[in-house]
């Protein structure tokens, strides 16, 4: 295994001494080669000239007047979006700063989710540089790809949503697609490619296909791998060491801080913290609870030093799981943000 996730664009970036990923011209060019902005047969001369200029110099300033010269309104809109994102990348200088800044804007998040997931993809690839554990790499996919969760006979399996839904619609991907399409199908009658410690090496032969499932049961190696990924995610952005471990329940009488790893998890923890009764059906959508501890309590906000932060992972009513890894970056109780 020499390289993986080539479509993340990691190979187009320049790692700095700090470890962060410097935005390069080649990385910027990749956005102008996307189908949304690449000229088609019907493209006008102005659009073709603009595209050629941006491939030559992907940092070239483009005025509103120049964009108005494009005959196709869809092309103008696509360029506006991509150029706006390009400008944010250039201003930030690194992928990590661009990603974090997107969630710190006073006016709210203005970067399209697709671009944020692409940044997370490349950053996750950097986190895994030198990694030989296929299970950890599969767990890292949760940082940037939505999952479909299957609950069958005590098993909690997460499979890539796009891959599964495409397979279910086309009749491909065998029984995994059918399992999603027919929720009543017993797990024992379905052959799933579930990644485990025993077959983790097989991940590297299919790492671009996003076609394996991972078990997220309590004490399962897959859940442990996710914890290690989340720890590395925090360390990369915040230069803070934390430990994250699954817990089966929160019995802390001095529970003072929590955050959800997804929207459902956030709402669930908020209600539990406030003492609001949560119906059984909703509790069943809770996939895992975690305890996060800081290696150095002094980095925490005053009055919270040494207290754990509780995390939750939950699926939606229709079995979807979309991690919001930014929550670990902007919602931790850090002293500098107090």
C-alpha positions as CSV (number, residue, x, y, z in Angstrom):
1,X,0.0,0.0,0.0
2,X,1.8,3.1,-1.2
3,X,-1.1,5.6,-1.8
4,X,-4.9,5.7,-1.4
5,X,-7.8,8.0,-1.8
6,X,-6.3,9.7,-4.8
7,X,-9.5,11.4,-5.6
8,X,-9.1,13.4,-2.3
9,X,-6.6,15.6,-4.0
10,X,-4.1,15.0,-1.2
11,X,-1.3,14.3,-3.7
12,X,-1.8,17.8,-5.1
13,X,-1.2,19.6,-1.8
14,X,2.0,20.6,0.0
15,X,2.4,19.5,3.6
16,X,4.0,22.3,5.7
17,X,6.4,21.8,8.6
18,X,3.4,22.3,10.9
19,X,1.8,19.3,9.1
20,X,-1.0,21.4,7.6
21,X,-1.8,21.2,3.9
22,X,-0.8,24.3,1.8
23,X,-3.2,25.2,-1.0
24,X,-1.3,24.8,-4.3
25,X,-2.1,25.9,-7.8
26,X,-2.6,22.2,-8.9
27,X,-5.2,21.7,-6.2
28,X,-7.0,24.9,-7.3
29,X,-6.9,23.7,-10.9
30,X,-8.7,20.5,-10.0
31,X,-11.8,22.6,-9.2
32,X,-11.7,24.2,-12.6
33,X,-11.5,20.7,-14.2
34,X,-14.7,19.7,-12.5
35,X,-17.7,18.9,-14.8
36,X,-19.7,21.8,-13.4
37,X,-17.2,24.4,-14.8
38,X,-15.5,22.5,-17.6
39,X,-16.6,23.8,-21.0
40,X,-19.0,21.8,-23.1
41,X,-19.7,21.8,-26.8
42,X,-22.3,24.6,-26.4
43,X,-20.0,26.9,-24.3
44,X,-19.4,30.4,-25.7
45,X,-16.1,31.9,-26.5
46,X,-16.0,34.0,-23.3
47,X,-16.5,30.9,-21.2
48,X,-13.8,28.9,-23.0
49,X,-11.4,31.8,-22.7
50,X,-12.1,32.2,-18.9
51,X,-11.6,28.5,-18.4
52,X,-8.3,28.5,-20.2
53,X,-7.1,31.5,-18.3
54,X,-7.9,29.9,-14.9
55,X,-6.1,26.7,-15.8
56,X,-3.1,28.7,-16.7
57,X,-3.3,30.8,-13.5
58,X,-5.9,29.4,-11.1
59,X,-5.5,32.4,-8.8
60,X,-6.4,35.0,-11.4
61,X,-8.9,37.5,-10.3
62,X,-12.3,37.4,-12.1
63,X,-14.5,40.4,-12.1
64,X,-18.3,40.4,-12.1
65,X,-18.1,42.1,-15.5
66,X,-16.1,39.2,-16.9
67,X,-18.5,36.6,-15.5
68,X,-21.5,38.5,-17.0
69,X,-20.0,37.9,-20.4
70,X,-20.7,34.2,-20.1
71,X,-23.8,33.4,-22.2
72,X,-25.0,30.5,-20.1
73,X,-26.6,31.4,-16.8
74,X,-25.9,28.0,-15.2
75,X,-22.2,28.5,-16.2
76,X,-22.1,31.9,-14.6
77,X,-23.7,30.6,-11.4
78,X,-21.3,27.6,-11.2
79,X,-18.3,29.9,-11.7
80,X,-19.5,32.2,-9.0
81,X,-19.7,29.3,-6.5
82,X,-16.3,27.8,-7.4
83,X,-14.5,31.1,-7.6
84,X,-16.0,32.1,-4.2
85,X,-14.6,28.9,-2.7
86,X,-11.3,29.4,-4.6
87,X,-10.9,32.8,-2.9
88,X,-11.5,31.3,0.5
89,X,-8.9,28.7,-0.1
90,X,-6.4,31.2,-1.3
91,X,-7.1,33.6,1.6
92,X,-6.8,30.8,4.2
93,X,-3.6,29.4,2.8
94,X,-4.2,25.9,4.1
95,X,-7.0,23.4,3.9
96,X,-7.3,23.2,7.7
97,X,-7.7,27.0,8.1
98,X,-10.2,27.1,5.3
99,X,-12.3,24.3,6.8
100,X,-12.2,25.7,10.3
101,X,-12.9,29.3,9.2
102,X,-16.0,28.2,7.3
103,X,-17.6,27.3,10.7
104,X,-16.5,30.5,12.4
105,X,-18.0,33.0,10.0
106,X,-20.3,35.4,11.8
107,X,-22.9,35.1,9.1
108,X,-23.1,31.4,9.3
109,X,-21.6,28.7,7.0
110,X,-21.6,29.8,3.4
111,X,-19.5,27.1,1.9
112,X,-21.4,24.4,0.1
113,X,-21.5,21.1,2.0
114,X,-19.9,19.3,-1.0
115,X,-16.8,21.5,-0.8
116,X,-16.6,21.0,3.0
117,X,-16.8,17.2,2.6
118,X,-14.0,17.4,0.0
119,X,-11.8,19.4,2.3
120,X,-12.5,16.8,5.1
121,X,-11.6,14.1,2.6
122,X,-8.2,15.5,1.9
123,X,-7.5,16.3,5.6
124,X,-8.6,12.9,6.6
125,X,-6.2,11.4,4.1
126,X,-3.4,13.5,5.7
127,X,-4.4,12.1,9.1
128,X,-3.9,8.6,7.8
129,X,-0.5,9.2,6.1
130,X,1.5,6.0,6.9
131,X,-1.5,4.2,8.3
132,X,-1.6,0.5,7.6
133,X,-4.8,-0.2,9.4
134,X,-7.7,-0.6,6.9
135,X,-10.2,-0.5,9.7
136,X,-9.1,2.9,10.8
137,X,-9.2,4.1,7.2
138,X,-12.7,2.9,6.8
139,X,-13.7,4.6,10.0
140,X,-12.3,7.8,8.7
141,X,-14.7,7.7,5.8
142,X,-17.4,8.8,8.3
143,X,-15.7,12.2,8.4
144,X,-16.8,13.0,4.9
145,X,-19.3,10.4,3.6
146,X,-22.8,9.9,4.8
147,X,-23.7,6.4,6.0
148,X,-26.7,4.2,6.1
149,X,-27.1,2.3,9.4
150,X,-28.4,-1.2,9.6
151,X,-29.6,-2.6,12.9
152,X,-30.0,-6.3,12.7
153,X,-29.9,-8.8,15.6
154,X,-27.8,-6.6,17.8
155,X,-25.4,-5.6,15.1
156,X,-24.9,-1.9,14.3
157,X,-23.5,-1.7,10.7
158,X,-22.6,1.5,8.8
159,X,-22.4,1.3,5.1
160,X,-21.7,4.1,2.6
161,X,-25.1,5.7,1.8
162,X,-24.3,6.6,-1.8
163,X,-22.9,3.2,-2.7
164,X,-25.7,1.3,-1.0
165,X,-28.5,3.4,-2.5
166,X,-27.1,3.2,-6.0
167,X,-26.8,-0.5,-5.7
168,X,-30.3,-0.9,-4.3
169,X,-31.7,1.1,-7.2
170,X,-29.8,-0.7,-9.9
171,X,-30.1,-4.2,-8.4
172,X,-26.3,-4.4,-8.0
173,X,-24.1,-4.9,-4.9
174,X,-26.0,-8.1,-4.1
175,X,-27.6,-8.6,-0.7
176,X,-26.3,-5.4,0.9
177,X,-28.4,-3.4,-1.5
178,X,-31.4,-5.6,-0.8
179,X,-30.9,-5.3,2.9
180,X,-31.4,-1.5,2.7
181,X,-34.3,-1.8,0.3
182,X,-36.0,-4.5,2.5
183,X,-35.4,-3.5,6.1
184,X,-37.1,-6.7,7.3
185,X,-34.4,-9.0,5.8
186,X,-32.7,-10.9,8.7
187,X,-29.0,-10.3,8.9
188,X,-28.2,-14.0,8.9
189,X,-29.6,-14.4,5.4
190,X,-27.5,-11.5,4.0
191,X,-23.9,-11.7,2.9
192,X,-22.2,-8.4,3.9
193,X,-18.7,-7.3,3.3
194,X,-18.2,-6.1,6.9
195,X,-14.6,-5.0,7.7
196,X,-13.1,-6.5,10.8
197,X,-9.6,-6.9,12.3
198,X,-9.3,-10.2,10.5
199,X,-10.0,-8.9,7.0
200,X,-8.9,-5.2,7.4
201,X,-6.1,-5.7,4.8
202,X,-8.7,-6.2,2.1
203,X,-9.7,-2.5,2.4
204,X,-6.6,-1.4,0.5
205,X,-7.6,-3.3,-2.6
206,X,-11.0,-1.4,-2.7
207,X,-10.3,1.9,-0.9
208,X,-11.7,4.0,-3.8
209,X,-15.0,2.0,-4.0
210,X,-16.5,2.8,-0.6
211,X,-18.2,-0.6,-0.6
212,X,-17.4,-2.1,2.8
213,X,-19.5,-1.9,6.0
214,X,-18.1,-1.2,9.5
215,X,-19.5,-2.4,12.9
216,X,-20.1,0.3,15.4
217,X,-21.2,-1.8,18.3
218,X,-19.9,-1.0,21.8
219,X,-16.4,-2.5,22.2
220,X,-16.2,-3.3,18.5
221,X,-12.9,-2.6,16.8
222,X,-14.6,-0.4,14.3
223,X,-15.9,1.9,17.0
224,X,-12.4,2.0,18.6
225,X,-11.0,2.9,15.2
226,X,-13.4,5.8,14.9
227,X,-12.3,7.1,18.4
228,X,-8.7,7.1,17.3
229,X,-9.6,9.0,14.1
230,X,-11.6,11.6,16.1
231,X,-8.7,12.1,18.5
232,X,-6.3,12.7,15.5
233,X,-8.9,15.1,14.0
234,X,-8.9,17.3,17.2
235,X,-5.1,17.2,17.5
236,X,-4.5,18.2,13.9
237,X,-6.7,21.3,14.1
238,X,-6.4,22.4,17.7
239,X,-3.0,21.0,18.7
240,X,-4.7,19.5,21.7
241,X,-4.4,15.9,22.9
242,X,-7.7,14.2,23.9
243,X,-8.7,10.7,24.6
244,X,-12.1,9.4,23.4
245,X,-13.7,6.2,24.7
246,X,-17.1,4.7,24.2
247,X,-19.4,4.5,27.3
248,X,-22.6,2.7,27.7
249,X,-24.4,5.4,29.6
250,X,-23.8,8.7,31.3
251,X,-24.1,8.4,35.1
252,X,-22.1,11.6,35.9
253,X,-23.9,13.7,38.5
254,X,-21.7,16.6,37.6
255,X,-22.3,16.4,33.8
256,X,-21.4,19.9,32.6
257,X,-20.6,19.7,28.9
258,X,-21.7,17.6,25.9
259,X,-21.8,17.8,22.1
260,X,-23.3,15.7,19.4
261,X,-21.2,14.2,16.6
262,X,-24.2,14.7,14.3
263,X,-27.4,16.7,14.4
264,X,-29.5,13.9,15.9
265,X,-26.9,13.2,18.6
266,X,-26.9,16.9,19.5
267,X,-30.7,17.0,19.9
268,X,-30.7,13.8,21.9
269,X,-28.0,14.9,24.3
270,X,-29.6,18.3,24.8
271,X,-32.9,16.6,25.8
272,X,-31.2,14.1,28.1
273,X,-29.2,16.9,29.8
274,X,-32.3,19.0,30.3
275,X,-34.1,16.0,31.9
276,X,-36.6,15.8,29.0
277,X,-38.1,12.3,28.7
278,X,-37.0,10.7,25.4
279,X,-39.3,8.1,23.9
280,X,-37.9,4.6,23.5
281,X,-38.1,4.6,19.7
282,X,-35.8,7.7,19.6
283,X,-33.4,6.2,22.1
284,X,-33.0,3.2,19.9
285,X,-31.5,5.5,17.3
286,X,-28.6,6.3,19.6
287,X,-25.7,4.4,18.2
288,X,-23.0,5.3,20.8
289,X,-22.1,7.5,23.7
290,X,-18.5,8.6,24.3
291,X,-16.4,10.3,27.0
292,X,-13.8,12.8,25.9
293,X,-11.0,13.8,28.3
294,X,-8.3,16.4,27.8
295,X,-4.7,15.3,28.4
296,X,-4.0,18.8,29.7
297,X,-7.0,20.1,31.7
298,X,-5.6,23.6,31.7
299,X,-6.7,24.2,28.1
300,X,-10.3,23.9,29.3
301,X,-12.5,26.9,30.2
302,X,-12.4,28.1,33.8
303,X,-14.5,26.0,36.1
304,X,-14.5,23.0,33.7
305,X,-10.9,21.8,34.2
306,X,-10.7,18.0,34.5
307,X,-14.4,17.5,33.6
308,X,-15.2,15.1,30.8
309,X,-17.1,16.0,27.6
310,X,-19.8,13.6,26.6
311,X,-20.4,12.9,22.9
312,X,-23.2,11.1,21.1
313,X,-23.6,9.4,17.7
314,X,-27.1,8.9,16.5
315,X,-28.9,8.0,13.3
316,X,-31.9,9.7,11.8
317,X,-35.4,8.1,11.7
318,X,-34.7,6.8,8.2
319,X,-31.4,5.3,9.2
320,X,-28.9,7.9,8.0
321,X,-25.8,9.0,9.8
322,X,-24.0,12.2,8.8
323,X,-21.1,13.1,11.0
324,X,-20.4,16.8,11.8
325,X,-16.7,16.6,12.6
326,X,-16.6,20.4,12.9
327,X,-18.5,20.1,16.2
328,X,-15.3,18.7,17.8
329,X,-13.5,21.8,16.6
330,X,-15.9,24.6,17.5
331,X,-17.9,23.3,20.4
332,X,-15.3,22.1,22.8
333,X,-15.0,24.1,26.1
334,X,-11.6,25.7,25.5
335,X,-10.2,28.4,27.7
336,X,-9.2,30.6,24.7
337,X,-12.9,30.7,23.6
338,X,-14.4,31.2,27.0
